[in-house]
Amino acid sequence: MKKMISLMVAFVFLLAAGCSQTSSFQPKERIKVGIMLSDVGLGDQSFSDSAFKGLMKARDELGIFFDYRELKESETYEKGLTELVEAGNDLVIGLGFMVQQDLEKVAKKYPKQQFILIDAVSDLPNITSITFKEDEGSFLAGVVAAMLTKTNNVGFVGGADVPLIRKFANGFIQGVKAVKPEANVQEVYAGNFGDDKLGAQIAKQMIANGADVLYAAAGFTGVGVLREAEMNKKYAIGVDSDQYFYAEKAVVTSMLKNVDVALYTVIKQYVEKKEVPKGTVELGLKENGVDLAPIRVVTLSPEQQAMLEKWKEKATNGITQ
């Protein structure tokens, strides 16, 4: 099992409090940060956009420079990451589990360069890994879905059938079953994070099969799921960022994966201390790494709100039964 870092307490403190205030620290030399975005890149209305938001906040409040590469331009992750290293960035970030293999190749070529890997774990000494407890946030999404379903039939759409996305699915199913053990959960993996039409097609079939609440962890493919739910007057749950504004009559809440907060926090630590945490940092409900967006579209009854708070407290402490 990968060892957790000794600096976790300090990092969690920064994560909880550091992003609520504008830093007064002004570095003598502006820090340069480069990021290789995930496969869909900017405009995914999810993972990459959330990371970009954190970098813009760091630019505006910490005075950094940042640069980025997208797969559609660099053609390979390795090429994009190499360009970011050779451009003189102090920190180079690889966003997403699909970047790991190429990031590790580049990290071996540049052992003095500091790298950050989001959503996967590496043993290399010059890579700091940041992961999230997606199952905890998805558990709460499942609780909400179970409270809202009238058909006892809900759906989960994943972007790919890989261990990371399985964490979303497993947490969601556990949350549904905790409230309604008899409920059915349809589970489909799109094999694509960038196809909203495919997402709509999957959602349409799920709805035809009886689902009345849909949860998507599928990037831009998931946006198609949300909009199809809206067209059919069903409920939906977004992911990564607050996706209410993409289907305002359907999106009840979103499972927030605070990539922006995590990136801002680690960059802030580097700006102020010229260091980042070593090893692996794992962020869940307790560390403000995941959460739920505000409940919209519906109004929970006092009993439902109390149930959600009860399960949130339990999930924060690792209890999902």
KEDREN-929796 format. One record per residue (C-alpha): x, y, z; residue in one letter. Coordinates in Angstrom, 2 decimals, padded with zeros to 5 digits. Example, Ala and Ser with C-alpha at 12.3 -4.5 7.8 and 13.67 -1.06 7.14 Angstrom:
<atoms>
<atom <012.30 -004.50 007.80> 'a'>
<atom <013.67 -001.06 007.14> 's'>
</atoms>
This chain:
<atoms>
<atom <000.00 000.00 000.00> 'm'>
<atom <001.32 003.41 -000.94> 'k'>
<atom <002.48 005.38 002.10> 'k'>
<atom <000.69 008.62 002.91> 'm'>
<atom <002.82 011.69 003.46> 'i'>
<atom <003.73 013.23 006.78> 's'>
<atom <002.77 016.67 005.52> 'l'>
<atom <-000.89 015.64 005.12> 'm'>
<atom <-002.10 017.59 008.16> 'v'>
<atom <-000.53 020.82 006.95> 'a'>
<atom <-001.84 020.31 003.42> 'f'>
<atom <-005.38 019.61 004.66> 'v'>
<atom <-005.28 022.77 006.76> 'f'>
<atom <-004.33 024.77 003.70> 'l'>
<atom <-006.98 023.04 001.63> 'l'>
<atom <-009.71 023.91 004.10> 'a'>
<atom <-008.69 027.48 004.73> 'a'>
<atom <-006.14 028.64 002.19> 'g'>
<atom <-008.50 029.23 -000.70> 'c'>
<atom <-010.88 031.52 001.16> 's'>
<atom <-008.40 034.36 001.43> 'q'>
<atom <-006.33 036.29 -001.06> 't'>
<atom <-002.66 035.72 -000.46> 's'>
<atom <-000.60 038.77 000.47> 's'>
<atom <002.61 036.96 -000.43> 'f'>
<atom <004.38 038.50 -003.40> 'q'>
<atom <007.25 036.37 -004.75> 'p'>
<atom <010.34 038.11 -006.01> 'k'>
<atom <010.30 035.89 -009.09> 'e'>
<atom <007.01 034.78 -010.53> 'r'>
<atom <006.45 031.04 -010.35> 'i'>
<atom <005.72 029.27 -013.63> 'k'>
<atom <003.27 026.37 -013.73> 'v'>
<atom <002.51 024.17 -016.73> 'g'>
<atom <-000.38 021.72 -017.06> 'i'>
<atom <-001.09 018.92 -019.52> 'm'>
<atom <-004.88 018.75 -019.65> 'l'>
<atom <-006.91 015.54 -019.81> 's'>
<atom <-008.01 014.02 -023.09> 'd'>
<atom <-011.01 016.24 -023.91> 'v'>
<atom <-009.23 019.40 -022.79> 'g'>
<atom <-010.82 022.79 -022.26> 'l'>
<atom <-014.54 022.96 -022.72> 'g'>
<atom <-015.25 019.56 -021.17> 'd'>
<atom <-017.45 021.46 -018.69> 'q'>
<atom <-016.03 019.19 -016.02> 's'>
<atom <-012.52 018.01 -015.09> 'f'>
<atom <-010.21 020.13 -017.25> 's'>
<atom <-012.31 023.26 -016.79> 'd'>
<atom <-012.18 022.82 -013.01> 's'>
<atom <-008.37 022.51 -013.08> 'a'>
<atom <-008.13 025.59 -015.29> 'f'>
<atom <-010.26 027.51 -012.80> 'k'>
<atom <-007.76 026.71 -010.04> 'g'>
<atom <-004.85 027.90 -012.18> 'l'>
<atom <-006.60 031.15 -013.01> 'm'>
<atom <-007.24 031.74 -009.32> 'k'>
<atom <-003.54 031.10 -008.61> 'a'>
<atom <-002.59 033.55 -011.37> 'r'>
<atom <-004.90 036.26 -010.08> 'd'>
<atom <-004.22 035.84 -006.36> 'e'>
<atom <-000.68 034.44 -006.17> 'l'>
<atom <000.86 036.16 -009.17> 'g'>
<atom <002.00 033.04 -011.01> 'i'>
<atom <002.38 032.51 -014.75> 'f'>
<atom <000.80 029.40 -016.20> 'f'>
<atom <000.87 027.59 -019.49> 'd'>
<atom <-001.04 024.56 -020.76> 'y'>
<atom <-001.13 021.92 -023.45> 'r'>
<atom <-004.08 020.03 -024.94> 'e'>
<atom <-003.89 016.61 -026.56> 'l'>
<atom <-005.47 017.85 -029.78> 'k'>
<atom <-002.44 020.13 -030.25> 'e'>
<atom <000.45 018.14 -028.77> 's'>
<atom <-000.85 014.80 -030.19> 'e'>
<atom <000.75 012.88 -027.31> 't'>
<atom <000.90 013.54 -023.59> 'y'>
<atom <004.64 012.91 -023.60> 'e'>
<atom <005.26 015.64 -026.17> 'k'>
<atom <003.08 018.16 -024.34> 'g'>
<atom <004.69 017.42 -020.98> 'l'>
<atom <008.20 017.63 -022.46> 't'>
<atom <007.39 021.02 -023.97> 'e'>
<atom <006.20 022.27 -020.58> 'l'>
<atom <009.42 021.10 -018.90> 'v'>
<atom <011.65 022.64 -021.54> 'e'>
<atom <009.68 025.90 -021.30> 'a'>
<atom <011.09 026.31 -017.79> 'g'>
<atom <008.02 025.71 -015.66> 'n'>
<atom <008.71 025.24 -011.96> 'd'>
<atom <005.82 022.80 -011.59> 'l'>
<atom <004.48 020.55 -014.34> 'v'>
<atom <001.06 018.99 -013.81> 'i'>
<atom <-000.43 015.94 -015.50> 'g'>
<atom <-004.22 015.95 -015.27> 'l'>
<atom <-005.96 012.59 -015.20> 'g'>
<atom <-005.12 008.90 -014.87> 'f'>
<atom <-004.61 008.61 -018.64> 'm'>
<atom <-001.58 010.92 -018.42> 'v'>
<atom <000.31 008.79 -015.88> 'q'>
<atom <002.36 006.58 -018.20> 'q'>
<atom <003.71 009.46 -020.27> 'd'>
<atom <004.22 011.65 -017.21> 'l'>
<atom <006.40 008.99 -015.63> 'e'>
<atom <008.46 008.70 -018.83> 'k'>
<atom <009.12 012.43 -018.79> 'v'>
<atom <009.74 012.49 -015.03> 'a'>
<atom <012.50 009.89 -015.45> 'k'>
<atom <014.14 012.00 -018.14> 'k'>
<atom <014.02 015.10 -015.93> 'y'>
<atom <014.68 013.87 -012.36> 'p'>
<atom <015.23 017.41 -011.00> 'k'>
<atom <011.86 018.64 -012.29> 'q'>
<atom <008.92 018.66 -009.87> 'q'>
<atom <005.74 017.05 -011.23> 'f'>
<atom <002.18 016.73 -009.94> 'i'>
<atom <-000.10 013.89 -011.03> 'l'>
<atom <-003.85 014.28 -010.53> 'i'>
<atom <-006.09 011.22 -010.19> 'd'>
<atom <-003.43 008.51 -010.14> 'a'>
<atom <-000.58 007.37 -007.91> 'v'>
<atom <003.10 007.24 -008.86> 's'>
<atom <006.09 005.98 -006.86> 'd'>
<atom <008.61 008.27 -008.57> 'l'>
<atom <010.28 010.65 -006.10> 'p'>
<atom <009.79 013.78 -008.22> 'n'>
<atom <006.03 013.21 -008.65> 'i'>
<atom <003.47 014.30 -006.08> 't'>
<atom <000.24 012.36 -006.52> 's'>
<atom <-003.12 013.91 -005.64> 'i'>
<atom <-006.15 011.63 -005.56> 't'>
<atom <-009.73 012.03 -004.41> 'f'>
<atom <-012.22 009.84 -002.56> 'k'>
<atom <-014.76 009.94 -005.37> 'e'>
<atom <-016.67 007.11 -003.74> 'd'>
<atom <-017.49 009.30 -000.73> 'e'>
<atom <-018.98 012.13 -002.79> 'g'>
<atom <-020.71 009.66 -005.11> 's'>
<atom <-022.22 007.93 -002.07> 'f'>
<atom <-024.02 011.18 -001.22> 'l'>
<atom <-025.15 011.48 -004.84> 'a'>
<atom <-026.64 008.02 -004.47> 'g'>
<atom <-028.45 009.02 -001.30> 'v'>
<atom <-030.01 011.97 -003.14> 'v'>
<atom <-030.97 009.79 -006.10> 'a'>
<atom <-032.65 007.25 -003.81> 'a'>
<atom <-034.66 009.95 -002.07> 'm'>
<atom <-035.91 011.36 -005.38> 'l'>
<atom <-036.66 008.28 -007.46> 't'>
<atom <-040.31 007.39 -007.88> 'k'>
<atom <-039.66 004.32 -010.00> 't'>
<atom <-036.99 002.79 -007.77> 'n'>
<atom <-034.85 002.78 -010.90> 'n'>
<atom <-031.83 005.06 -011.38> 'v'>
<atom <-028.88 005.16 -013.75> 'g'>
<atom <-025.11 005.63 -013.68> 'f'>
<atom <-023.13 006.55 -016.82> 'v'>
<atom <-019.33 006.27 -016.67> 'g'>
<atom <-016.90 007.62 -019.25> 'g'>
<atom <-014.79 004.45 -019.23> 'a'>
<atom <-014.79 001.11 -017.44> 'd'>
<atom <-011.62 001.71 -015.43> 'v'>
<atom <-010.90 001.51 -011.68> 'p'>
<atom <-011.19 005.27 -011.16> 'l'>
<atom <-014.66 005.51 -012.70> 'i'>
<atom <-015.66 002.34 -010.88> 'r'>
<atom <-015.06 004.29 -007.65> 'k'>
<atom <-017.77 006.73 -008.72> 'f'>
<atom <-020.13 003.89 -009.63> 'a'>
<atom <-019.53 001.85 -006.48> 'n'>
<atom <-020.02 004.83 -004.19> 'g'>
<atom <-023.21 005.81 -006.01> 'f'>
<atom <-024.66 002.31 -005.82> 'i'>
<atom <-023.83 002.08 -002.10> 'q'>
<atom <-025.60 005.40 -001.48> 'g'>
<atom <-028.71 004.30 -003.37> 'v'>
<atom <-028.85 000.97 -001.57> 'k'>
<atom <-028.29 002.58 001.85> 'a'>
<atom <-031.60 004.42 001.46> 'v'>
<atom <-033.52 002.02 -000.81> 'k'>
<atom <-032.05 -001.49 -000.82> 'p'>
<atom <-034.67 -002.60 -003.31> 'e'>
<atom <-033.81 000.05 -005.93> 'a'>
<atom <-032.35 -000.93 -009.30> 'n'>
<atom <-029.22 000.83 -010.60> 'v'>
<atom <-028.56 000.69 -014.33> 'q'>
<atom <-024.82 000.92 -015.02> 'e'>
<atom <-023.38 001.78 -018.45> 'v'>
<atom <-019.85 002.76 -019.53> 'y'>
<atom <-019.67 004.94 -022.64> 'a'>
<atom <-016.01 004.34 -023.54> 'g'>
<atom <-015.74 008.05 -024.33> 'n'>
<atom <-015.45 011.24 -022.28> 'f'>
<atom <-016.00 013.68 -025.13> 'g'>
<atom <-019.22 012.70 -026.94> 'd'>
<atom <-022.37 014.41 -025.66> 'd'>
<atom <-024.49 012.77 -028.38> 'k'>
<atom <-023.42 009.34 -027.16> 'l'>
<atom <-024.27 010.38 -023.61> 'g'>
<atom <-027.73 011.48 -024.73> 'a'>
<atom <-028.26 008.16 -026.51> 'q'>
<atom <-027.31 006.17 -023.39> 'i'>
<atom <-029.53 008.34 -021.19> 'a'>
<atom <-032.47 007.93 -023.55> 'k'>
<atom <-032.18 004.14 -023.32> 'q'>
<atom <-031.90 004.24 -019.52> 'm'>
<atom <-035.01 006.38 -019.29> 'i'>
<atom <-036.84 003.99 -021.60> 'a'>
<atom <-035.83 001.22 -019.17> 'n'>
<atom <-037.42 003.08 -016.27> 'g'>
<atom <-034.69 005.28 -014.79> 'a'>
<atom <-035.89 008.63 -013.45> 'd'>
<atom <-032.62 009.88 -011.88> 'v'>
<atom <-029.34 009.78 -013.83> 'l'>
<atom <-025.80 010.31 -012.51> 'y'>
<atom <-022.98 010.78 -015.03> 'a'>
<atom <-019.23 010.63 -014.40> 'a'>
<atom <-018.25 010.98 -018.03> 'a'>
<atom <-016.91 014.45 -018.82> 'g'>
<atom <-018.54 016.05 -021.85> 'f'>
<atom <-020.32 012.76 -022.58> 't'>
<atom <-022.03 013.30 -019.25> 'g'>
<atom <-023.32 016.70 -020.36> 'v'>
<atom <-025.35 014.86 -022.99> 'g'>
<atom <-026.81 012.70 -020.21> 'v'>
<atom <-027.85 015.78 -018.22> 'l'>
<atom <-029.52 017.44 -021.18> 'r'>
<atom <-031.35 014.29 -022.24> 'e'>
<atom <-032.68 013.94 -018.70> 'a'>
<atom <-033.95 017.52 -018.90> 'e'>
<atom <-035.64 016.89 -022.25> 'm'>
<atom <-037.48 013.93 -020.71> 'n'>
<atom <-038.35 015.75 -017.47> 'k'>
<atom <-036.19 013.46 -015.34> 'k'>
<atom <-033.70 014.34 -012.63> 'y'>
<atom <-029.92 014.35 -013.12> 'a'>
<atom <-026.77 014.65 -011.01> 'i'>
<atom <-023.64 016.26 -012.40> 'g'>
<atom <-019.99 015.62 -011.59> 'v'>
<atom <-016.64 017.30 -010.86> 'd'>
<atom <-018.00 020.88 -010.99> 's'>
<atom <-021.46 022.35 -010.37> 'd'>
<atom <-023.18 021.41 -013.65> 'q'>
<atom <-026.59 022.88 -012.84> 'y'>
<atom <-026.26 025.53 -015.52> 'f'>
<atom <-026.09 022.95 -018.30> 'y'>
<atom <-029.57 021.58 -017.59> 'a'>
<atom <-031.27 023.90 -015.14> 'e'>
<atom <-034.55 021.99 -015.04> 'k'>
<atom <-032.92 018.63 -014.35> 'a'>
<atom <-029.66 018.91 -012.36> 'v'>
<atom <-030.57 018.50 -008.72> 'v'>
<atom <-026.96 018.59 -007.50> 't'>
<atom <-023.45 017.64 -008.62> 's'>
<atom <-020.74 015.58 -007.01> 'm'>
<atom <-018.02 018.18 -006.62> 'l'>
<atom <-014.46 017.03 -007.10> 'k'>
<atom <-012.50 020.07 -006.02> 'n'>
<atom <-009.59 019.82 -008.44> 'v'>
<atom <-009.45 023.61 -008.57> 'd'>
<atom <-009.11 023.87 -004.79> 'v'>
<atom <-006.45 021.15 -004.65> 'a'>
<atom <-004.34 022.72 -007.41> 'l'>
<atom <-004.61 026.21 -005.97> 'y'>
<atom <-003.57 024.92 -002.55> 't'>
<atom <-000.51 022.99 -003.71> 'v'>
<atom <000.60 025.94 -005.88> 'i'>
<atom <000.13 028.29 -002.93> 'k'>
<atom <002.35 026.06 -000.80> 'q'>
<atom <005.01 026.07 -003.51> 'y'>
<atom <004.86 029.86 -003.92> 'v'>
<atom <005.26 030.43 -000.21> 'e'>
<atom <007.62 027.60 000.76> 'k'>
<atom <009.22 026.48 -002.52> 'k'>
<atom <008.07 022.94 -001.85> 'e'>
<atom <005.10 020.66 -002.45> 'v'>
<atom <003.96 017.63 -000.45> 'p'>
<atom <005.91 014.47 -001.17> 'k'>
<atom <004.28 011.15 -001.99> 'g'>
<atom <000.50 010.85 -002.17> 't'>
<atom <-002.23 013.15 -000.92> 'v'>
<atom <-005.75 011.69 -000.80> 'e'>
<atom <-008.67 014.06 -000.35> 'l'>
<atom <-012.21 013.17 000.68> 'g'>
<atom <-015.19 014.75 002.41> 'l'>
<atom <-013.21 015.46 005.56> 'k'>
<atom <-010.49 017.31 003.61> 'e'>
<atom <-012.92 019.28 001.37> 'n'>
<atom <-011.72 017.29 -001.62> 'g'>
<atom <-015.23 016.17 -002.57> 'v'>
<atom <-018.72 017.38 -001.70> 'd'>
<atom <-022.18 018.00 -003.12> 'l'>
<atom <-023.26 021.18 -004.90> 'a'>
<atom <-026.34 022.96 -003.51> 'p'>
<atom <-029.65 021.16 -003.96> 'i'>
<atom <-031.70 022.81 -006.69> 'r'>
<atom <-034.76 022.00 -008.84> 'v'>
<atom <-036.39 020.18 -005.91> 'v'>
<atom <-036.94 021.11 -002.27> 't'>
<atom <-036.01 018.40 000.17> 'l'>
<atom <-038.38 017.85 003.05> 's'>
<atom <-037.00 018.41 006.56> 'p'>
<atom <-036.84 014.62 006.95> 'e'>
<atom <-034.93 014.21 003.68> 'q'>
<atom <-032.52 017.00 004.57> 'q'>
<atom <-031.88 015.41 007.96> 'a'>
<atom <-031.29 012.05 006.26> 'm'>
<atom <-028.77 013.60 003.86> 'l'>
<atom <-026.91 015.29 006.70> 'e'>
<atom <-026.89 012.05 008.68> 'k'>
<atom <-025.36 010.13 005.78> 'w'>
<atom <-022.86 012.90 005.06> 'k'>
<atom <-021.62 012.72 008.64> 'e'>
<atom <-021.35 008.95 008.44> 'k'>
<atom <-019.59 009.00 005.06> 'a'>
<atom <-017.13 011.61 006.33> 't'>
<atom <-016.19 009.11 009.01> 'n'>
<atom <-015.98 006.24 006.55> 'g'>
<atom <-019.33 004.63 007.39> 'i'>
<atom <-021.54 003.79 004.39> 't'>
<atom <-023.97 001.30 005.95> 'q'>
</atoms>
